[in-house]
Amino acid sequence: MSVEESEKDEREEPGYRSSRRTSRARKRRRVGETKGKAATAARTGAQRFGLIAVAVLGVIVLGYLAVVGVNGIARWNAARNADTTPRPFEASVEDNAIIIGVENGDVEGFLALGLNEDAGNIVGIGVPGGAFMEVPGQGFQRVEDSFDAGADVSTDAISNYLGVRFDKYAVIDSASYQAALQGQDLSGVLASVQETNMSEEDLTRFGARFDTTATEDVVIVPLPVRPISLGDETYFEPQLDEVADLIETWWGVDPTLRGDRVRVIVYNGAGVPGIAGEAAQSLIAEGYRVVETRNAENFDHETTEIYIYHGDDLDGERVREVLGVGEISRQDASQDVADIIVIVGTDFVPPETDG
């Protein structure tokens, strides 16, 4: 349904609908109503994940849960009971970062962290490597496998899933990663950086905060998962709704209200390997929710095409602005999977990245 032009012009971020602000008060009320529910559900999910780990993933994942699940959730519950929980703060991408634990090229897990500068807290969601989610340019897979295409792809996959923008990452060794999890203590974590896209200024700033924040002011909660068997493979579906109120409290985003974000499917119509993923990454960085990336039926598309199925013309115009190219048209269809479908043509030029 179209909105008035005056409302369109007031949108703060292209990937979010104008209804985002009007629903904020309602979402805030939901936080108060569901505080106890999320902690209980997260604990239940953590216990279930521990049992799954014994049967399927073994000691590594069980150790992950035993450390993050017990310490993180216990600390969060204690904080809630004492009414000293980290308060909502004005989320800024500048204060967000993904820490990736890697051993011999294999990912152990991800820490999606936010610095609450006002309260002096560091909050985060621990994402296990086996979590199954949409990866830009690669489809649904374990998020740990996305690391093969680059840490930036992993970062965008987690941003897309949580609905929180992360554009900074740091890859650290397994020992430092495990130490951070075991004690909910981030001091010294950035001393073992193997790879990062952070500037020296960012490394200094985050490092100083990590080193000086007391462990009682660090809260990292695991993202619960449930098993899905596909043939001989077992994947883990993240249970985002079980920690949704924490994400909203910490970052001001309710990840379960997907309607606030414009949903996009991106097709590779140019035949250039990885180009749909690069277009998807550009859209994710601007707040769009990419629900799928795949090859088009053919690779004969010289011009990028932007088809609007739901929403208004401004949504298509902003997608074109992000990509830099595209012919916009409106399509009538009964599908409700995506608001916009993009077929990337040979005219699309991926943005240059720092490297």
N, C-alpha and C positions, 0 to 999 in steps of 0.2 A: 504494500500500500504506500502511495506517495505521501510525502510530508510537505509542509509549506516551505517555500524557498527560503524564508527567513530562518527557519529551523535548520535547514541544510547548511547554511553558511556558518552556523554556530558550532558545528561539529569540531571537536578538538583533534581527533585522530581519524584518518581516512578509513581504517579498518573497522571502526565501530559505528553503530547506528545512532541516530539522534536520540533514540529512546534510552540510551545508556544513562543519561543524567536523571531522567524522570524516574527510572527504576532504582536509583541509588538509595533513596530513603527506604523503599521497601526492602532492599537487600540488607540495609543496616539493621532493620527490625528483625530480619531472619537470623542475624548473627546472635542476637540476644536469646532467641528462642531455641537455637540449636547448639549452644556451647557444649553442654554436657553430652549431647548425642554424638558429636564428632569425635570427642576424646574416647568415648566408649567404643565407637565403631572402629576407630583407628587401632585401639588396643586389641579388639577382636580380630581385625584384619592382620595385625602383626602376629598374633598367636597362630592364626591359620597359615600365614606365610611361613612361620617357623616349621610347622608340621610338613608343609609342602617341600620345604628346603631339605629336610632330612631324607625324604623319599626321592627327590629329583635332582636337586642341585648340590646336595652334600654340604660339606663343612663351610665352604666359602660363603654361601648365601645364608646359612644358618648363623654363622658368625656375624654377618652383616646385621641380621635382624636382632640377634641377641644383644648386640651393642647399641644400635640405633633405636630399636623398638623399645627396649627396656629403659635406657637412659633418657631418650628423647621424649617419649610419652610420659614417663614418670615425672620428668622435670616440668613438662607442660601442665600435667594435672596438679602438681604441687603449686605451680604459679597461679593456676586458676583458683584453687582453693584458698590461696592467700590473697586473691584479688590483686596480684602483681603481674598479670599477663602483659606481654608486649602489646602496646596500644596501636591502633591504626595510625599509619603515618603516610604522608604524601609520597606515594611511590615515585621513584625516579630511576630510569634505566641506568643512570650513572652510578647508582648504589647497588646494582645487581650484578652477580657474577656466577658462573658455573665452574665448579672445581671438579676435575675428572681424575679419578684414580686409575692408574694404568700399570700393569706389570707385564713386561715382555710383549708389549703390543696388545695385550688383552685388557679390556675395561672391566674394572671391578664395580664401579658405580659412579653416580654423579651427585654432587651437592649443589642444589639450586639455592643460592644464598642472597639475602638482602641485608643491607646495613641500615638500621634505624638510627640515623644520626641524632635525632632529638632525644630519644630515650637511652641511647647508648647500648642498644641490644643488637645482636646478630641473630637472625631467624633463618630457617631453611627447611627445605623438603629433600629428603634423601631418596633418590630415584634408583632402584636396582637396575643393573645392566640388562636383565632379562625382561624388563617391562616392554610390552608390545604396543607400538604406537605408529602413527603415520610419520614417515621420514621423507623429507623433501627430495623428490627425484627417485626414490627407491621403493615407495609404497609402504605397506604395513610390515614391520619387522621388529626384531629386538632392537632396542635403542642402542645397545652396546655395539651392534653390527654397523650402525651408522658411522662409527668412529673410523671405519676403513675409508670412508669418503672425506674425512676431515673433521676436526674438532668443531669447526664452525657449523657443519651439518648437524652434529649432535646437539649443539647449543640451540639451533633453530628448531629442531624437533621437539625439544623440551619446552621452549618458548611457546611453540604452537599448541602443545598439549595443555600446558598449565594456564595459558592465556595471559602470562606475564612475560614481558619482554626482557630477554637477557641477550646482550651483545658482547659481553666480555667472558673470556674463559681462560683457565689455566690448567695445564696437565701436570700432575705431580706423580711421584712414585707411590707404589703400593704401601710401603711402610708409613709414609707421612699421611696418606689417606686413612689407613686403619687407625693411626694414632689420633687423628682428628675425630673419628667416629667413636673410639673407645672412651675418650674422656670428654666428648663434646667440647673439645679444646682446639681452637684454630691457630694458636700461637706457633709460629715457625713454619706454618704450612707452605708459605710462598718461598721458603728458602730452598725448596727442592723442585722448582719449576723446570719442567722439561720442554714445554712449549706454551706459548701464550700469545694472545693478540692485544694484551694490555700495553699501554704506554708505560714508560718509566715512572711517570707521575702517578698513574693508576696503581702500579705495583707498590709504590711507596705508600700511597694512601691506604689501600686495602691491607697491605702488610702491617702498617702501624695499627690499624683497627683490630686486625686479627691478633696481633701480639699483645695488645693492651686491654682487650675485653675479657673480663673475668668469666670463668666457665659457667658461673650461675646465670650469666647474661647471654649465654649461647643456647638456643633451642633449635635442635634439628629433629624433625619428625619424619618417620618413614612413610613412603607412599605405599599403602597396602595393595596387594595384588591377589588375583585368583587364577588357578591354572586352566589352560585351554589346551586340549590334546588335538593335534592335527596330524593324523597318520602316526608316524613314529616320533614326531617332535612335540615337545611340550613348551607352550608359551605362557606368558603371565600377563593377564589383563589388569591394568591399573584400576583401582577403585577410587577414582578421583572424588566422588561424592563424600567419601569418608573423611577427607581432610579439607573439604571445600571451605568450611567456615574459617579454618586457619589461614588459608590462602587469602580469603577476603579480608580477614582481620589484619594480616600482615601487609598485603599489597593492594588492598582496595578493589580486588577483582573477584567476582564469584564465577569460578570456572564452569559451574554447572549450568549457568544461564547462557547457553551458546547463542541465543537469539540476538545478543548484543553485538556479536561479531559477524561480519559479512563472510559467508562461506564460499570458498572458491575451489573449483577443480581445475587443474592445470594439465593440459595435454601437450606433448612434444609433437608438433606438426612440421618441424624443420629437419628432423633426422639427425640433429647434432647431439651426440651423447651428453647427457647431463643438463641440457638446456632448460628442460621443464623444472628440474630441481633448482636451478639458479633463479628462474623467474619466481618460483614458489618462495625461495628464501627472501627475495626482495619484498614480496607481499607480506610474509610473516613479520618482517622487520617493521612494517607499517601497521601492524595490528590485525591483519586479515587472518582468518582461520582456514588453512588449506586442508581440505578433507581428503584429497586424493591427487596423486600425480601418476601419469601413465603416458604411453605412446598413443598418438592419434591413429586413425585408421590408415592414413597415408602420410607421407612426408613431403607433400607437394605444396605446402602452405608458405607462400612468399610473404604474405601479410599476416600479422598477428590479429586474431579475431577475438572480440570480447562480447560474449552473449549474456544479456541480462535476463534472468528467469524470474527473480523476485527482487523487490526493492525499486529504486528509482534511477533515473538517468545519471544522477550525480555519482552513484556507486560505480557505474561503468567509467565515468570520466576520471574518477580518482584512481581506479585501477590502471587506466591508460597513463595517467600522470606518473604513477609509480614505475610502470614498465618503460615509459618513454615512447611507446608505439601502441598501435591498435585501432582497428575499426570497430565501432560499437554498434550493436543491433539488439533489438528486444525479441525474445522468443517466448512463445506461449507453450507451456508444457505442464503436465501434472506432477512432475518429479519435485521432490522436496529435499533432495540431497544437498544441492548447492544453490546459492543465490546467483552466482556468476560462473560461467565456464569460459576459460581462456584456452585458445589453441595458439601456441607459440609458433610464429613464423620465422623465416630467415632474417626478417628485418629487426628482430630483437637482438640487442647488444647487451650482454650481461655487464653489470657495473664492475668497475675495477675494485679489487680488494687490496687492503694493505698486506704486503708480504715481503 
